[in-house]
Amino acid sequence: MVELDIAHEVRRISASRLAFDRSAQTLTFRPRGATPVGIAADEQTLRNWLQGALLSVDVAPSRAQPHERAIEVLLRRLQERHDRGHDPFADYRDRPRAALTPSLHEPTLPVLVS
């Protein structure tokens, strides 16, 4: 299995309208004709958002790789929110950090004690 360079793929597929900076842990969206908007995001969080974007749409089969489709969906969603005058990242800013990345320290299911 080949590990993708997510920063490179995000920039390439979005034609540089999305940029992920791994060292600064930020994702920057460059809306058409507007000031760039950024959000704090580590690589795992970005991968979770891309997976969520891909799973949230019903799209026709495509020759594009799943990560390419996910980036396209995320970019389209951010642009649509911006076009409506909203913060493109509002849904991501409003989520509690715990909901973005599962904790390894807290069980997700109740523990049954007998």
C-alpha positions in Angstrom: 0.0 0.0 0.0 1.4 3.4 -1.0 1.0 6.2 1.5 -0.2 9.4 -0.2 1.4 12.8 0.5 -1.9 14.4 1.6 -0.4 18.0 1.4 0.7 17.4 -2.2 -2.5 15.7 -3.2 -4.8 18.4 -1.7 -2.8 21.2 -3.5 -2.7 19.3 -6.8 -6.3 18.2 -7.0 -7.7 21.6 -5.8 -5.4 23.5 -8.2 -3.9 25.2 -5.1 -7.3 26.4 -3.8 -6.8 24.2 -0.8 -3.4 24.0 1.0 -2.5 21.8 3.9 0.6 22.7 5.9 1.6 19.7 7.9 4.1 21.5 10.1 1.8 24.4 11.0 -1.2 22.0 11.1 -3.4 24.3 9.1 -5.8 23.9 6.1 -6.2 27.0 4.0 -9.0 27.6 1.5 -8.6 30.2 -1.2 -12.1 31.1 -2.4 -12.4 32.5 -5.9 -11.8 36.3 -5.7 -11.6 36.5 -1.9 -9.3 36.4 1.0 -8.0 33.0 2.0 -9.5 31.4 5.1 -7.7 28.9 7.3 -8.5 26.5 10.1 -6.3 24.5 12.5 -6.2 20.9 11.4 -3.7 18.1 11.9 -3.3 15.4 9.3 -5.6 12.9 10.9 -8.3 15.5 11.3 -8.0 16.5 7.6 -8.2 12.8 6.6 -11.3 12.4 8.8 -12.9 15.4 7.1 -12.1 14.0 3.6 -13.6 10.7 4.5 -16.7 12.4 5.9 -17.0 14.5 2.7 -16.8 11.4 0.5 -19.3 9.4 2.6 -21.8 12.3 2.7 -22.4 12.5 -1.0 -24.1 10.2 -3.5 -22.0 10.5 -6.6 -21.9 8.5 -9.8 -19.0 6.1 -10.2 -15.9 7.8 -11.5 -12.4 6.9 -12.6 -11.1 9.3 -10.0 -9.4 7.8 -6.9 -11.4 8.1 -3.7 -9.1 10.7 -2.2 -9.4 12.8 -5.3 -13.2 12.7 -5.2 -13.1 13.5 -1.5 -10.9 16.6 -2.0 -13.2 17.8 -4.9 -16.3 17.4 -2.7 -14.7 19.2 0.2 -13.5 22.0 -2.1 -17.0 22.3 -3.6 -18.6 22.4 -0.2 -16.3 25.1 1.1 -16.9 27.2 -2.1 -20.7 26.8 -1.8 -20.7 28.0 1.8 -18.4 30.9 0.9 -20.7 31.9 -2.0 -23.7 32.0 0.4 -21.8 34.4 2.6 -21.0 31.9 5.4 -17.7 30.9 7.0 -16.6 28.0 4.8 -15.2 26.2 7.9 -18.1 26.9 10.2 -19.3 23.3 10.5 -15.7 22.3 11.3 -15.1 25.1 13.8 -18.4 24.3 15.7 -17.6 20.7 16.3 -16.0 19.9 19.6 -12.4 18.7 19.2 -13.4 15.3 20.7 -15.9 14.8 17.8 -13.2 15.4 15.2 -10.7 12.8 16.3 -11.6 9.8 18.5 -9.8 9.7 21.8 -7.7 6.7 22.6 -8.2 7.3 26.3 -12.0 7.3 26.5 -14.0 4.2 25.6 -16.6 4.8 22.9 -18.8 2.0 24.1 -20.0 1.4 27.7 -18.0 -1.2 29.5 -20.1 -4.0 31.0 -18.9 -5.2 34.4 -20.1 -8.6 35.6 
